[in-house]
Amino acid sequence: MPGGGFVRLPGGSVVVALTLPRPSVEGAVGAVKGGITFGLAGAAEGGNVRVLVHAVNRARALTRLRNLGLRAVYLRGNAQPPTPDEITAVLHHPDGLLWRSAPDRAAELWHPIRALLG
């Protein structure tokens, strides 16, 4: 996986940020029936996305993504933790799951995770 990190908030919860290849569409190269994979087709369609998850702990944050069909999501290390702006964005969103294209485009807003997957 390209990169990611996390920040533990004062209340005990965490914000996990992951930079992942854009998920491929069903039937494309690297796609798997019944799930979403990150493969060559995803990289060709639009590069990487930055995904933010707010959860009780790191394991639950990754479980939330896996339950949405992102099976091969792992957090190794803390090389790219979320920025203060990213933390603010995910804390103010009711679902606690956001994404946008990476590298950051100044004009692009954060999107709900369903806009990426569905």
N, C-alpha and C positions, 0 to 999 in steps of 0.2 A: 504494500500500500504506500502511496506517495508520502503522506505525512499527516501529523496531527498532534494534538495535545489537549490538556485539560487544565481547569482552574477550580480549586475548591473554594466555595463561597463561604462567608462568615456563618451562615445558617446551617452549614454542613452539606448542602447539595453541591453538585458539580455541573460545570458547563464543559462539554466535550466538543472540540472542533476537529474535523477531519477534512483533508483535501483528497478527493477521490476522482477517478475518471468518470465522466458523465455516463450514466447507465445506458446500456444498449437497448434497442427496441426488440421485442419478441420477433424471432425469425432472422435476426441479423447475426453476423459473425460473433461468436462468443456468447450468444444468448442461450438460455436453458429454459425448457418448458417448465412452467410452474414457479419460476423465480426470476429474479433480475440479477444479471451478472455485469461485471465491469470488464469489457473486452476491447478488442480492436475497433469494433464498430462504434462503441461509445466514445473512444478517443477521437475517431475520425469525425464524429458528429458535432463536436463542440468543445473538446478539451476537458479540463477539470472543473469540478464544482467544489465549493466549500460548504460543508454541512455542519450545522450547529445543533446540539442536543442538550437540553436541560433535564437533569434527572437526579435521583437521590444519590446514586454512586456511579462510578464508571461502568461497572458491569451492566447495570440497568440501562444506561444510555446506549450501550452497544446492543443490548437486547431489544430496545425499542426500534433500532434500525433493522435488525435481523427480522423482527416480526413484520416489518413492511416489505420484506423480500430481498433486502440487501444482505445476502448470506456471507460473503467474503469480506466482512468489515472487522478490522482489528486495530487496536491502538497499541503501538509499540513506542515507548518513550514519550518524551514531552518536547519534541523539537519545535513544534509550531502551535503553542498554546493560543487560545482565543484572545483577541485584543479587547480592550475595554469597550469599544464600540460594538463588537460582536456580542459581548456579554449583555450589554444593555438591550440589544435587539432581541435576543432570545428570551430574556427575562420579561420583556413586554409583550411577547406573543403568547396567545392563550394555549397553543399546542406545545410550545417549547421545542419545535422542530422546524428549522429554517434552512434554506440553501440559497446560494447565488454563484455565478460563474467565478472561477479563479483563473488567472489573477483578477483581483478586484477591478471592476470598472466603476468609475466614480458615479456615473449616472444610474447604475443598476441598483434596484432596491432588493431587499430580501424577499424570498418567495416561500409560501408554505410548502412542506415536503410533498404534498399530494400533487402539486403542479409539476414536480420533477418525475414522479413515478406513475402518474395516471394520466 
